[in-house]
């Protein structure tokens, strides 16, 4: 699919996952425009779509090649019509690439991300936890480990089990070792020393985060997405409670179902963090309800829309409109956020109040995982048919896409049989 020369603006999205497709769908829903997807290669999530024209760039790890590809694409898309282009990244490594090479890319693109210095200050986990400590924001007990040091130097009384995760997820992609996971659960000192030994020889040289494991199952997970204008004012917040996560190794920890909700305490804590940073654009916090004390603990700040951000749009707050209104202006979108879906808090933040269920799972499969307080909310919303799947878009008519959706549903059953959710 080609992009019409008459299209008023073009979103260009690095990536090829469900977050890529969701953002393209949001632009198509809001404005009827086609986005350009720039994946490493094609896959069923993004192929045969009315919302995407694919222009693969090859390996995203070849930064110079990707930048050259984006510059050539920018020249092509503006040759017949000097229209604005918006550039997005679906993963942290995409966003880091865009911000590192901003000076070159701004020749063609509006870039809705903070500068590289702020990105590193906030997105690197050891920096984030230091900021939480400064502001008194609850977070798990955390140790930042330098892979170049001897594991024997770590404290002897570590509170096993631990969670292990990279401070810099954008460079973790390149790390190579047997048994590598997005997040590791470490039960003993021997397991810890074995893992750290592998990391030392993996090519990953950034700090590795060791963190106390907060007990509780998937339904204790929380997330909150914010939008801040270019002056650094937080304008919008959309909070969600996770019903169930994915547990296969490559996507471990990704939300598979989310119920929108409101938590004024968490929303205000996120606001304080963002305003301390002077953040602009979208951001998303991961957190977890600690059943030991009933307090929600912050895990990390994602410097972009999350993979499953469509939960916002499903509840009525289309993320694409925030980008266009703020970075292209009212000539392209003069609408305002529907007042019926938000309440305005004491700090002037529009807080999403509509309760809705987002899920990527077949409803019959999801129904197996509803034995929790959040699950009961999801069950009620399923019955009321207040539920959305980002991949099920009425405008998609291609038969190959319908076949993909069927096979994708079958694959979810297989994955959850092999990797069932945790209950605690």
N, C-alpha and C positions, 0 to 999 in steps of 0.2 A: 504494500500500500504506500502510495506517495502522499506527500503533504501538499494540499492545494495552495497555490500562490496567493489566493484570496483569504486564507486563514489569517486572522488578525494578529495572533501571537502563537508561539510554539513552545510547549513544555518539552524539554529534553531530559530524559531520566536515565542515569547510569544504574544498571542492575538488571536482574531478571527473576526476581522472586515475587511473592505475593504482595509485598509492599510496593514494588514497581507497578504491578498491574493495578493495585488499588488506587494509586495516585493518578494513573492514566484514566481509569474509570471515572474518578472524581472530576477530572477536567472535562471528560466527555459528557458526563451527566450535567455539569454546571453550564458548559459553554458550547457543547457540540463539537469541540476541537479534537483533533488527533494528536497524540504525543509521539515523539520519537523515543523509542527505547534503545538503549545502548548496553546490551548485555555482552558477556564473553561469547555466548552462543545462544541459540534458540532453545526453548523448552515449552512444554504444553501450557504452562501458566500464562505465557505472554504471546504465544503464536496464534494466528488465525483470529485476531481480535479487531473489532471495529475501532477500538480506542488507541491502538498502537501500530506504529510503523517501525519495524525493527532494522537497526543498523549496527550489527555486532562489531565490537572493537577488538576481539581477541582477548588475551589474558589481561585482566585489570592490573596485574602486578607489573606489567611493562608500562610504567607511568608515562614515559616520553611518547610512546606509541599511542596511548589513550588520549593524551593532550593533543597530539597532531591530528588524530581522528576527530576530536571535538572541534578543533579549529577549522578543519576542512568542512565539517558538517555545518558549522556556523556560517561560513562563507556561502555554502550552497543554499541554506535556508533563507538567507537575506539577499541573495543575488537579484531576484526579480521583485522583491518587496522588502524594504528595510524595516522590517517589523521586529518587535522585541522577542527575545528568546529567554526563557527561564531555565536554569540548569539545576538539577537535583541529583542527590545521591541516595541510594536505597540502603546502603550499609555504611558503617563508620569509615571503612577504608576508602569508599567513594568520596565521602564528605571531606575526609582529610586530604585526599588528592586535590579536590576542587579548591579547598582553602589554601593549600600550599602553592597552587599554580594560578591563583586568582588574578595576578597581574596580567598574565597572558590571556586567560579565558574571558576577562571582562571586556575584551575587544568586541565580543559578540553577545555575551550572556549577562543577564542580571543574576546575581548570586545571592540567594537568601540565607546566607550563613554568616556566623561571626568570624572574626579574624583568627588566624592560626594560633596566636598566643593565647587568646581566651579559650579556644577549642582545647588546647592542651591543658590549660589550667583546670578546666572543668571535666573533660572527658577521660583524662587519665585518672584511674581510680584512687591512687594514693593522694592526689591533689583534692579530689572530691571529698574524701573522708576527712582530710585536714580542714576543709571548709565547713563540713558538718560539725566538727568539734568546735570550731571557732564560734559558730552560730547556735550551738546547743541543739542541733537537730539529731534525733535518735538514729543510731546506725549500729551495725554489729561490731563486736570486738574484732579488730583488723590488724594484721601485720603485713607490711610490704617487704617482700624478700627479693634481694638482688641475686639473680641466677649465677653470677660470677663468684659468689661467696660459698663457704662450706656450710651445708645444712646443719652440721653439728653445732654451729653458732646460734641456731634458733633456740628459744627458751625450752627448758626441759619439761615445763608443765603446760604445754599447749592443750587446749580444751577439745580433744577429739570427741566426735568426728568434726572435721574441718571441711569447708568448701574452698577449692582452689580455682582461681580464674585469672586470666591475664589482665594487667593494668591497661595495656594498650591492645584492644581487640583488633585494630587495623593492621598491626604487625604480626599478631598471632596467626593470621591466615597463612603466613609463609613458614611457620614452624612445622617441622616434620619429625615425628617419632611414633612408634607403635603404641596404640592405645590412646592417642590424643583425643580429647573431647573439648567441647566448648566450655564446660564446667566440670570439674572433677570433685567427687566426694572422697575424702581421705579418712580412713578409719583408724589407722595406727601410725606410729612413728616410722615403722619399716616401709609402709606404703608411701609415706611422705618423702622419705629419703630416696626411694626408687624413682618416684615421679620427678623430683627436683633434679636428679641425676640425668634423666632423659631430657628435661627442659634445657639443662646446661649445654647439651650437645645438639640441640634442635635448630639453632640459628636464632632463637628468640632471646633478645638481650635486655628487654625492658623489665621493670619490676613485675613480680608475680604476687598476686594477692592471696593471702591465707586468712580465712575468716571463720568465726564461729558459725556453726550450722544452727540456724533458727529453726526449731521444730515446727511441725505442721505440714499439712499436705498442700496440694496445688491451690485449693480454694482459700488459702491464707495469703496468696500473692495479690499485690495491688499495683496499680500503675496510674499515673496522672500525666496528661499531655497539656502543655501550655503554649500559648502564642503571645509573644511580646513584640510591640511595634519597634520601629527603627530608633526611637528615642529611649528604648529600654523599659517601657512601661508594660507590665503584664496585663493583657487585655482579656484573655480567655483561658479557662481551665476545664478540662473534661476528665473526670475521675472514673476508674473502672476497677471492678473486682473480678479476679480470674476464677472461672469455674473449673477448668482443667487445662493442663499444659501438654505439650508434646514431649515424648521421652525417648525417641530414637536418637542415636548419638549425634547425628549431623544437625538436628534442630532442637536438641535438648533445651528445655526451659522456655521455648516459644509458646505464647498463649494460643490455645486452640478454641477457647470460648471465654467471652468477657461479658459481664453485666454492667452497664453504666450505673453509677451511683453518685452520691455526694458525701464528702467527708471534709468539713470546714477546717479541721485541724491540719490534716495533711496538705490540703490545698494552700493554706497559709504558710506552712513550712516550705513548700516548694517555691512560693512567691518570694519569700525572704532569701532563699538561695539564689534565685535568678536575679533579683534586684541587687544583691551584693555583687554579683558578677557583671551586671550591666548587660545581660543577655538580650539578644534580638532574634526574632524568628521563632520557629518551633523548637520545642525541647520535650523530653519525656523522662520521667523518673520511674524506676522500678523500686518496689518496696515490699515488705512482708509484715503481716500481723503476727507478732510474737505472742503465742498463747500463754507464756509464762508470766507476762505482766500486762497483756492487753494493749501494748504499744506498737504502733506501726513503725518499723525500722527502714530507713532509706538505704538502698543498695548502690544505685548509680544514676548518673545523668546521661541520657542519650542525646547527642547534639543534633538531633533531627527528628522527624516523624518516625515512630516505631513501625516495625514490620506489620503489626496488626492495627494500625491507626484508623482503619476504616470503621472501627466502632464509633468514632465521632460522627462520621457522615451518616452512618446507619441511624443514629439518634437525631439527625437533623442539622448538624454543624459540618458542612462540607469543607474539608481542609483546603481544597484548591482555591476556594474563594478568599480565604485569608491571605494567601500568597499574592493573588492577583490584585486585591484591593490595596495591599501594602506596598508591593514592589513594582506594579505597573500603574496603579492609580485609578481614579474614578472614571476616567475615559473608557476603561475596559470593564469596570464593574462598579456601579454606583449603588449596589444593594447594601443593606445592613443586615446584621445577624437577627434572625427572627426572635423577637422578644418573648414569644410564647414557649421557647425551648430552654431559656436560661433565666436564672436569677442573678441580680447584681449584688455582690458582697460589699462589705464596708470599705474595701480598697478599690472599688470600681471595676472589679473583675467580673466578666460575664461567665457564670458557672453553669455548665450544662446540667439540666435537671431532668431531662426525659429519661425514663427507664426503658432500656432496650437490650436485647440479647444479640451479640455478635458471635458467630461461630464459623469455623472452616470445616466442621465435621458434619456428616450425615446425622439427621436428627435422631434416628434410631440408635446410632452409636453413642451420641452425646447423652442420651437418656440413661445409659448405664453408669454415668459418673455424676449423678445429681444427689448423692447422699450427704449433703452438707448444707449449711445455712445459705451459702451463695447458690448452691445447686437447686435449692427449693425456689429461689427467685427465678432461676433459669427455667425450671419446670413450669412455673406459672406463666412466664413470657412465651414459652413454646406453645402452651395451650391457647394463649391469647393471640398467637401468630405475630407477636412483636419480635421478630427474629430476622436477621439478615446474614447472608454469606457473600463476601466480597466477590467471589468468582461467579456467582449466579446473577448475571446481569441480563435483563430482558432484551437489551439491544443486540446481544450476541446471537447470531443465527447460523454461523458456519457449522456444518455437520461434524467436522473434525474437532471443533471445540466442544460440542456436545458429547462426543465420544471420550474426549479427555476428561470431562467432568465425571463421567461414569467410572472410568478407570481410576481416577483420583479418589473417588469415594471408596472403591474396593480396596485401594492401597491403604487408606486410613484404617480400615478394619484389620488388615494384615499388620500394620505398624503397632496398633494398640494391643493386638494379641501377643506380639513379640516383646513389646516394651510397654507394659501397663503403667498407669499413673500410680504415684505414691499416695498413700492415705495419711502419712505422718512424716 
